[in-house]
Amino acid sequence: MPGRGAAPVRIGILGASRWAPMTLLTPAKDNTEVVVAAVAARDVSRARAFAAEHGIGRVHDDYAALIADPELDAVYNLLPTSVHGRWTRATLDAGKHVLCQKPFTANADEAREIAGLAAQSDRVVMEALQYRYHPLTARVEQIIASGELGNLERVEMAICALLPKRSNANAYDYSLAGGALMNTGVYTVDMARAFGGSTPDVVSARAKLGGPQVDRAMTAEVRFAGGHTGRLQCALWSSKLFRASATVVGDRGRLRYLSPAAPHLLPRLSIRSADGQRVERFPRRTSYAYQLEAFAGAVLRGEPVKTTPDEAVENMTVIDAIYRAAGLPLRQPS
């Protein structure tokens, strides 16, 4: 792998998404190790307008043309979830690195297939669960591992957002692998695994529907191998309107913080234990900036990442189990 001082990673965007400025373009402005060099969209006129607005040098007529571009090193897959697997597979076939927007695939079987392909390649394949790269998240994991909270008893994660159907149609579309669990819920599942210490079993789940076969809200109870339990709550639209929090309880203490999926927004962590009660504060630098830094480090220097394809398989396994427990069909690739 190249060392420091190597040419930057040249990234192409699949999908002229309104999320791209926040998740990639703004962080890239402050990162000398990456260059956003190209974009493709389903509608080429939209891609041209997007490129002109954001100063992107090349526009491709379609996704396949962008993936085949020999001037690109990596692809940021921002397409609907139902086609994540298809275009990540195509990107790997073209010999390029992949940063894939969460969730990684439509279901666990597809995640296993893509993870197998990634393992056979020498390319970086990383799921864009950006919260994992923020120092606040790393500190939570450190506190739990230190034993300060004692033996874990309960983890509770809630991310209930305000995403109305009229402006977020894809999130409510079963054919595009939509649903609350696939959008905000993927964070709660990953947090449960990261903070709970293992991949849990799903005990029960209850969904509120926002369309045929599509959950607008989901609540699940889980149990870990160590005997401790957890609750995951997520919503695209619910009576709670907006709620975001993470709580970890042990027999010697507890920690809690707000905005766990975007820790840079409220970078404060409250801890109560035998050592006393305190508040720890963290940088306001966005978690997307840390994520992009990690991706570039993996591509250029072989540095490890936290959100690997194997981790994604574990996440999707829990997501599938929650859908089954709630009596809903699994999401499918398209």
Phi, psi and chi 1 to 4 in degrees:
 res  aa     phi    psi   chi1   chi2   chi3   chi4
   1 MET       -  143.0  -71.9  -73.8 -178.3      -
   2 PRO   -64.3  151.9  -17.9   28.0      -      -
   3 GLY   -96.0 -169.4      -      -      -      -
   4 ARG   -62.5  145.2  -66.9 -170.8 -177.3  -84.0
   5 GLY    93.0   -5.1      -      -      -      -
   6 ALA   -71.3  165.2      -      -      -      -
   7 ALA   -59.5  147.2      -      -      -      -
   8 PRO   -67.6  160.7   23.3  -33.3      -      -
   9 VAL   -75.7  123.2 -178.6      -      -      -
  10 ARG   -94.9  115.1  -59.6  163.9  -61.5  176.9
  11 ILE  -109.3  137.5  -59.4  175.3      -      -
  12 GLY  -111.4  143.4      -      -      -      -
  13 ILE  -101.3  126.1  -56.4  174.5      -      -
  14 LEU   -92.2  105.4  -74.6 -177.5      -      -
  15 GLY   106.2  117.6      -      -      -      -
  16 ALA   -82.8   66.0      -      -      -      -
  17 SER   -79.5  146.2  167.1      -      -      -
  18 ARG   -67.7  -13.8   62.4 -167.8  174.4   93.0
  19 TRP   -82.8  -18.8  -60.4  108.5      -      -
  20 ALA   -58.9  -39.4      -      -      -      -
  21 PRO   -58.1  -43.2  -29.1   37.5      -      -
  22 MET   -72.3  -43.2  176.9  176.3   65.7      -
  23 THR   -83.8  -25.0   61.9      -      -      -
  24 LEU  -134.4  -51.5  177.0   65.0      -      -
  25 LEU   -65.0  -45.3  -64.1  171.0      -      -
  26 THR   -66.7  -47.0  -62.0      -      -      -
  27 PRO   -60.4  -34.2  -23.7   32.2      -      -
  28 ALA   -65.7  -27.2      -      -      -      -
  29 LYS   -62.3  -28.2  -68.9  176.1 -177.5  176.7
  30 ASP  -104.8   11.6  -63.4  -39.1      -      -
  31 ASN  -121.4  109.4 -169.0  -38.8      -      -
  32 THR   -74.9   -7.9   59.4      -      -      -
  33 GLU   -91.9    0.5  -66.2 -166.3  -35.6      -
  34 VAL  -134.7  150.9  -59.9      -      -      -
  35 VAL  -135.2  124.5  172.0      -      -      -
  36 VAL   -84.6  108.6 -179.5      -      -      -
  37 ALA  -107.4  -18.7      -      -      -      -
  38 ALA  -157.7  160.7      -      -      -      -
  39 VAL  -146.2  149.3   63.3      -      -      -
  40 ALA  -138.6  146.0      -      -      -      -
  41 ALA  -138.6  166.4      -      -      -      -
  42 ARG   -60.5  -35.6 -173.9  173.0   52.9 -177.5
  43 ASP  -107.9  112.1  178.7   -9.8      -      -
  44 VAL   -63.9  -29.5   70.9      -      -      -
  45 SER   -66.7  -35.3   62.9      -      -      -
  46 ARG   -67.0  -40.6 -177.3 -179.0  174.9 -165.0
  47 ALA   -61.7  -40.9      -      -      -      -
  48 ARG   -63.6  -42.9  -69.9 -167.3 -174.5  107.0
  49 ALA   -64.7  -40.5      -      -      -      -
  50 PHE   -63.3  -45.8 -174.8   89.1      -      -
  51 ALA   -63.1  -41.8      -      -      -      -
  52 ALA   -64.4  -40.2      -      -      -      -
  53 GLU   -66.7  -36.0  179.9 -178.1   -2.8      -
  54 HIS  -109.5    8.1  -61.9  -69.3      -      -
  55 GLY    67.9   37.6      -      -      -      -
  56 ILE   -93.1  130.8  -61.5  172.7      -      -
  57 GLY   -71.9  -34.4      -      -      -      -
  58 ARG  -127.7  142.9  -68.0 -163.5  -57.1  -72.2
  59 VAL  -120.8  132.0  174.5      -      -      -
  60 HIS  -106.2  151.5  -72.5  -73.8      -      -
  61 ASP   -69.8  -27.2  -69.3  -18.5      -      -
  62 ASP  -156.3  174.6   54.7   38.1      -      -
  63 TYR   -64.2  -41.3  -56.4  143.1      -      -
  64 ALA   -62.2  -38.1      -      -      -      -
  65 ALA   -66.6  -38.7      -      -      -      -
  66 LEU   -64.5  -45.2 -178.4  140.8      -      -
  67 ILE   -62.0  -32.3  -72.2  170.9      -      -
  68 ALA   -82.6   -7.1      -      -      -      -
  69 ASP   -60.6  115.6 -175.3  -16.6      -      -
  70 PRO   -71.0  -10.9   26.4  -34.9      -      -
  71 GLU   -88.6    2.5  -62.6  -60.8  -46.0      -
  72 LEU  -108.6  143.5  -64.9  178.1      -      -
  73 ASP  -100.0  -28.1  -54.3  -58.4      -      -
  74 ALA  -148.8  159.6      -      -      -      -
  75 VAL  -128.0  134.7  167.7      -      -      -
  76 TYR   -99.8  112.1 -178.0   28.2      -      -
  77 ASN   -90.0  102.5 -173.8  -15.5      -      -
  78 LEU  -111.2   21.5  -95.4  174.4      -      -
  79 LEU   -80.5  169.5  -61.4  174.2      -      -
  80 PRO   -55.6  149.1  -27.8   36.7      -      -
  81 THR   -57.1  -35.4  -59.6      -      -      -
  82 SER   -62.3  -20.1   62.9      -      -      -
  83 VAL  -113.3    9.0  -64.6      -      -      -
  84 HIS   -55.1  -49.5  -82.2 -178.1      -      -
  85 GLY   -61.9  -44.8      -      -      -      -
  86 ARG   -57.8  -46.4  179.9 -160.1  -52.6  179.5
  87 TRP   -85.4  -23.2  -68.7  105.9      -      -
  88 THR   -68.6  -41.0  -67.2      -      -      -
  89 ARG   -60.3  -45.4 -174.3 -174.1  -55.5  111.6
  90 ALA   -64.2  -37.0      -      -      -      -
  91 THR   -66.4  -41.9  -56.6      -      -      -
  92 LEU   -64.1  -39.9  -77.1  170.5      -      -
  93 ASP   -60.1  -30.2  -73.0  -15.8      -      -
  94 ALA   -85.2   -0.4      -      -      -      -
  95 GLY    79.8   25.2      -      -      -      -
  96 LYS  -111.6  156.9  -68.9  179.5  170.7   60.7
  97 HIS   -75.6  156.8  -53.3  -79.8      -      -
  98 VAL  -133.0  129.1 -173.6      -      -      -
  99 LEU  -110.7  110.5  177.2   61.3      -      -
 100 CYS  -107.1  126.0 -177.5      -      -      -
 101 GLN   -57.8  146.8 -177.3   61.4   14.6      -
 102 LYS   -73.3  153.4   57.2   79.0 -177.6  171.5
 103 PRO   -73.4  155.5   27.8  -32.9      -      -
 104 PHE   -58.4  -41.7 -169.2   61.3      -      -
 105 THR  -148.0 -178.3   53.4      -      -      -
 106 ALA   -77.0  -28.9      -      -      -      -
 107 ASN  -159.7  178.4   56.8   45.2      -      -
 108 ALA   -69.8  -36.5      -      -      -      -
 109 ASP   -60.7  -43.6  -76.7  -14.5      -      -
 110 GLU   -67.0  -37.6 -171.3  179.4   32.7      -
 111 ALA   -60.9  -40.4      -      -      -      -
 112 ARG   -63.3  -41.3  -69.8 -173.7 -167.5   95.7
 113 GLU   -61.2  -47.9  177.8 -163.3  -13.1      -
 114 ILE   -67.9  -38.2  -59.3  -58.4      -      -
 115 ALA   -61.9  -37.3      -      -      -      -
 116 GLY   -64.4  -42.6      -      -      -      -
 117 LEU   -64.5  -40.5  -65.4  175.1      -      -
 118 ALA   -63.1  -39.8      -      -      -      -
 119 ALA   -65.7  -29.2      -      -      -      -
 120 GLN   -81.2  -14.0  -66.9  167.7   19.6      -
 121 SER   -99.3  175.1   77.3      -      -      -
 122 ASP  -111.4   24.4   61.7   -8.1      -      -
 123 ARG   -97.3  153.5  -57.2  -67.0   87.3  179.7
 124 VAL   -81.2  126.9  173.2      -      -      -
 125 VAL  -126.5  118.6 -178.7      -      -      -
 126 MET  -135.7  130.7  175.0  173.2  151.4      -
 127 GLU   -82.1  137.1 -175.3  178.2   16.5      -
 128 ALA   -86.2   68.3      -      -      -      -
 129 LEU   -99.6   78.6  -82.9  166.7      -      -
 130 GLN   -61.4  -28.0   38.1   72.6   31.6      -
 131 TYR   -58.8  -26.4   88.6   97.7      -      -
 132 ARG   -65.5  -18.3  -72.0  -65.9  -61.5  -83.0
 133 TYR  -100.0    0.1  -62.4   94.5      -      -
 134 HIS   -82.6  144.2 -164.4  -82.9      -      -
 135 PRO   -59.1  -29.6  -24.2   32.5      -      -
 136 LEU   -63.4  -44.7 -170.7  154.4      -      -
 137 THR   -62.1  -42.8  -55.2      -      -      -
 138 ALA   -61.2  -36.7      -      -      -      -
 139 ARG   -68.7  -38.9  178.0   61.1  176.3  147.3
 140 VAL   -59.2  -46.8  171.3      -      -      -
 141 GLU   -61.7  -38.4  -66.0  175.8  -65.0      -
 142 GLN   -65.7  -43.8 -178.3 -176.9   45.6      -
 143 ILE   -62.8  -44.0  -70.1  170.0      -      -
 144 ILE   -62.1  -45.5  -66.0  168.9      -      -
 145 ALA   -66.0  -28.2      -      -      -      -
 146 SER   -70.1  -19.6   74.9      -      -      -
 147 GLY    87.0    4.1      -      -      -      -
 148 GLU   -59.7  -33.0 -179.6 -179.2   -8.4      -
 149 LEU   -86.6   -5.1  -55.5 -178.3      -      -
 150 GLY    79.6 -156.0      -      -      -      -
 151 ASN   -73.0  132.3  -65.1  -41.4      -      -
 152 LEU   -64.6  141.1  -68.3 -174.7      -      -
 153 GLU  -119.6  -35.7  -64.9 -178.8  -21.2      -
 154 ARG  -158.7  137.4 -177.7   81.5  168.5  165.7
 155 VAL  -125.3  136.6  -63.6      -      -      -
 156 GLU  -134.3  126.2  -65.7 -171.6   -9.9      -
 157 MET  -126.2  134.2  -43.0  -62.4  165.5      -
 158 ALA  -138.0  127.9      -      -      -      -
 159 ILE  -138.5   97.9  -56.8  177.1      -      -
 160 CYS  -113.0  112.0  -59.2      -      -      -
 161 ALA  -105.3  173.5      -      -      -      -
 162 LEU  -110.3   90.9  -77.6  168.3      -      -
 163 LEU  -125.4   83.9  -65.3  172.3      -      -
 164 PRO   -64.0  147.8   21.3  -31.5      -      -
 165 LYS   -60.8  -36.9 -173.8 -178.0  -64.6 -172.5
 166 ARG   -63.0  -27.1   63.6 -179.0  177.5  -87.1
 167 SER  -112.9    1.6   56.7      -      -      -
 168 ASN  -138.9   52.0  -63.3  -86.8      -      -
 169 ALA   -58.6  -38.6      -      -      -      -
 170 ASN   -59.0  -35.9  -72.1   -0.5      -      -
 171 ALA   -66.8  -20.9      -      -      -      -
 172 TYR  -105.8   10.8  -70.0   84.5      -      -
 173 ASP  -105.5  113.1 -170.3  -25.9      -      -
 174 TYR   -61.5  -36.5  176.6   77.0      -      -
 175 SER   -65.9  -18.2   70.9      -      -      -
 176 LEU  -104.2   16.3  -63.2  177.9      -      -
 177 ALA    64.9   40.6      -      -      -      -
 178 GLY   -84.4  174.9      -      -      -      -
 179 GLY   136.6  156.3      -      -      -      -
 180 ALA   -60.1  -42.2      -      -      -      -
 181 LEU   -63.4  -33.1 -172.9   57.8      -      -
 182 MET   -80.8  -13.3  -62.2  -67.5  -75.5      -
 183 ASN  -107.9  -84.1  -75.5  -91.4      -      -
 184 THR   -74.1  -29.5   58.7      -      -      -
 185 GLY   -68.7  -26.3      -      -      -      -
 186 VAL   -61.0  -31.9   66.9      -      -      -
 187 TYR   -66.6  -45.6  -72.7  113.1      -      -
 188 THR   -64.4  -36.6   64.8      -      -      -
 189 VAL   -65.6  -46.1  169.6      -      -      -
 190 ASP   -64.7  -39.9 -167.2   71.6      -      -
 191 MET   -63.4  -41.9  -70.6  169.5 -164.0      -
 192 ALA   -58.2  -42.5      -      -      -      -
 193 ARG   -68.7  -44.7  -66.1 -178.3   50.3 -108.5
 194 ALA   -65.6  -42.4      -      -      -      -
 195 PHE   -92.8  -25.0  -56.3  155.1      -      -
 196 GLY   -82.0  -17.0      -      -      -      -
 197 GLY    94.4   -5.9      -      -      -      -
 198 SER  -165.8  172.9   63.9      -      -      -
 199 THR   -80.5  119.7  -62.7      -      -      -
 200 PRO   -83.2  163.6   33.1  -36.8      -      -
 201 ASP   -88.2  145.1  -67.3  -35.7      -      -
 202 VAL   -89.0  123.4  176.4      -      -      -
 203 VAL   -89.2  -44.8  176.5      -      -      -
 204 SER  -159.4  161.2   63.7      -      -      -
 205 ALA  -154.5  147.0      -      -      -      -
 206 ARG  -137.6  129.7  177.7  170.6   52.2   87.6
 207 ALA  -114.6  150.2      -      -      -      -
 208 LYS  -114.6  130.7  -64.9 -179.6  179.5  178.9
 209 LEU   -90.0  145.6  -61.2 -174.9      -      -
 210 GLY  -119.2    9.3      -      -      -      -
 211 GLY   168.0  173.7      -      -      -      -
 212 PRO   -55.7  116.8  -24.0   33.9      -      -
 213 GLN    67.6    9.2  -56.9  177.8  -41.0      -
 214 VAL  -115.3  124.5  174.9      -      -      -
 215 ASP   -81.3  123.8   47.5  -48.6      -      -
 216 ARG   -89.3  -17.3   66.0  170.9  173.8   82.0
 217 ALA  -151.5  149.3      -      -      -      -
 218 MET  -147.4  137.0 -177.6   77.0   78.2      -
 219 THR  -126.8  133.6  -59.8      -      -      -
 220 ALA  -135.9  141.9      -      -      -      -
 221 GLU  -104.1  135.2  -71.0  -72.5  -30.2      -
 222 VAL  -130.9  161.2  -60.4      -      -      -
 223 ARG  -135.3  137.6 -178.2  176.2  -64.1  -83.0
 224 PHE   -99.6  164.4  -64.0   87.0      -      -
 225 ALA   -59.6  -30.6      -      -      -      -
 226 GLY   -77.6   -3.6      -      -      -      -
 227 GLY    99.5  -16.2      -      -      -      -
 228 HIS   -75.7  164.1   50.1  -66.4      -      -
 229 THR  -123.3  172.1   61.2      -      -      -
 230 GLY  -154.8  160.3      -      -      -      -
 231 ARG  -130.5  133.3  172.1  177.4  -68.5  174.8
 232 LEU  -118.1  128.1  -45.3 -179.9      -      -
 233 GLN  -126.7  133.2  -66.2  179.4  -71.7      -
 234 CYS  -147.4  155.0   60.3      -      -      -
 235 ALA  -160.2  146.7      -      -      -      -
 236 LEU   -89.9  -29.3  -60.7  170.3      -      -
 237 TRP  -160.4  124.1 -172.1  -88.9      -      -
 238 SER  -154.3  174.8   72.3      -      -      -
 239 SER   -65.9  -19.0   59.1      -      -      -
 240 LYS   -77.6  -12.8  -62.1 -177.8 -173.8  -58.6
 241 LEU    61.4  -71.5  -64.3 -177.4      -      -
 242 PHE  -141.2  132.1 -178.4   80.0      -      -
 243 ARG  -155.0  133.3  179.2 -174.5  174.2 -166.5
 244 ALA  -147.4  122.8      -      -      -      -
 245 SER  -164.3  157.4   64.7      -      -      -
 246 ALA  -135.4  130.5      -      -      -      -
 247 THR  -131.6  131.3  -56.3      -      -      -
 248 VAL  -124.5  124.0 -179.6      -      -      -
 249 VAL  -118.8  129.7  179.9      -      -      -
 250 GLY  -120.4  177.4      -      -      -      -
 251 ASP   -78.9   -1.3   59.8    5.8      -      -
 252 ARG  -125.1    3.2  -65.1 -178.3   55.4 -152.9
 253 GLY   170.7 -178.4      -      -      -      -
 254 ARG  -151.8  156.0   62.5 -177.5  -70.7  156.7
 255 LEU  -132.0  153.8   63.4   79.2      -      -
 256 ARG  -152.8  145.0 -174.2  173.4 -170.9  -89.7
 257 TYR  -154.3  165.1   65.4  106.8      -      -
 258 LEU  -107.4  162.6  -55.1  177.5      -      -
 259 SER    53.9   52.7 -167.0      -      -      -
 260 PRO   -66.1  -26.8   23.1  -33.7      -      -
 261 ALA   -79.8  -17.1      -      -      -      -
 262 ALA  -139.7   69.8      -      -      -      -
 263 PRO   -61.9  -19.1   17.1  -28.8      -      -
 264 HIS   -69.0  -18.7   54.2  -85.0      -      -
 265 LEU   -74.4  -38.3  -64.3  179.7      -      -
 266 LEU  -136.2   74.1  -68.3  167.1      -      -
 267 PRO   -81.7   61.9   30.5  -33.4      -      -
 268 ARG  -131.0  134.2  -68.0  162.4   49.2   94.1
 269 LEU  -122.5  124.7  175.9   60.9      -      -
 270 SER  -102.5  128.3  -61.1      -      -      -
 271 ILE  -127.8  134.8  -54.2  104.6      -      -
 272 ARG  -130.1  122.7 -172.5  176.6   72.0 -122.5
 273 SER  -153.8 -172.1   69.7      -      -      -
 274 ALA   -62.6  -20.2      -      -      -      -
 275 ASP   -80.7   -2.6  -63.6  -25.1      -      -
 276 GLY   112.9 -169.3      -      -      -      -
 277 GLN  -116.3  135.8 -171.6  165.8  -16.1      -
 278 ARG  -153.4  164.3   68.3 -174.0 -174.0  -82.4
 279 VAL  -122.7  128.8  173.1      -      -      -
 280 GLU  -108.1  141.0  -63.1 -175.1    5.3      -
 281 ARG  -116.3  152.3  -67.6  172.1  172.1   81.2
 282 PHE  -135.3  167.2  -60.4   84.0      -      -
 283 PRO   -63.4  152.4  -18.8   30.0      -      -
 284 ARG   -89.9    1.3  -73.1 -166.9  174.9  -86.6
 285 ARG   -56.7  135.6 -175.8  178.7 -171.9 -127.5
 286 THR   -69.2  149.6   71.9      -      -      -
 287 SER   -64.7  -24.0   47.3      -      -      -
 288 TYR   -67.5  -33.6  -60.1  102.4      -      -
 289 ALA   -67.0  -42.7      -      -      -      -
 290 TYR   -64.7  -38.9  -71.6  107.8      -      -
 291 GLN   -63.2  -45.4  173.2  177.6  -97.4      -
 292 LEU   -65.0  -37.7 -173.0   56.9      -      -
 293 GLU   -59.6  -43.2 -163.1  172.5   74.1      -
 294 ALA   -66.2  -40.9      -      -      -      -
 295 PHE   -64.2  -45.9 -177.5   67.2      -      -
 296 ALA   -62.4  -40.7      -      -      -      -
 297 GLY   -63.2  -35.8      -      -      -      -
 298 ALA   -69.0  -43.0      -      -      -      -
 299 VAL   -68.9  -45.1  171.4      -      -      -
 300 LEU   -83.3  -31.4  -65.7  174.3      -      -
 301 ARG  -130.3    4.9  -65.5  178.0  -66.6  -79.3
 302 GLY    70.5   23.4      -      -      -      -
 303 GLU   -70.5  145.8  -64.9  171.2    1.2      -
 304 PRO   -72.0  152.5   26.9  -34.8      -      -
 305 VAL  -119.3  161.9  -60.0      -      -      -
 306 LYS   -92.5  -27.8  -63.0  179.6  178.4 -179.4
 307 THR  -105.7   71.8   51.9      -      -      -
 308 THR   -84.1  166.8   64.5      -      -      -
 309 PRO   -57.3  -37.8  -29.5   37.8      -      -
 310 ASP   -64.1  -39.2  -72.9  -17.2      -      -
 311 GLU   -63.7  -38.9  -69.9  -68.9  -51.4      -
 312 ALA   -62.9  -36.9      -      -      -      -
 313 VAL   -59.5  -44.1  169.9      -      -      -
 314 GLU   -62.5  -43.4  -65.2  -64.2  -50.5      -
 315 ASN   -60.2  -47.9  -76.0  -12.2      -      -
 316 MET   -67.6  -28.9  -65.5  -48.3  -56.4      -
 317 THR   -62.1  -42.9  -61.9      -      -      -
 318 VAL   -68.6  -43.0  177.2      -      -      -
 319 ILE   -58.9  -45.4  -73.3  172.0      -      -
 320 ASP   -60.2  -42.1  -75.2    1.9      -      -
 321 ALA   -65.2  -35.8      -      -      -      -
 322 ILE   -66.6  -44.5  -68.5  172.9      -      -
 323 TYR   -60.4  -42.1  -86.2  127.6      -      -
 324 ARG   -62.4  -44.5  -70.6 -169.8 -177.0   98.8
 325 ALA   -65.2  -29.0      -      -      -      -
 326 ALA   -85.8   -3.2      -      -      -      -
 327 GLY    78.1   24.6      -      -      -      -
 328 LEU  -111.9  151.7  -68.7  176.4      -      -
 329 PRO   -73.0  152.7   26.8  -34.9      -      -
 330 LEU   -66.4  152.2  -54.3 -171.8      -      -
 331 ARG   -72.0  152.0  -45.6  -65.3   93.1  165.1
 332 GLN  -127.2  149.2  -61.6  -63.3  -31.5      -
 333 PRO   -66.7  157.7  -12.5   24.5      -      -
 334 SER  -133.8      -   63.1      -      -      -
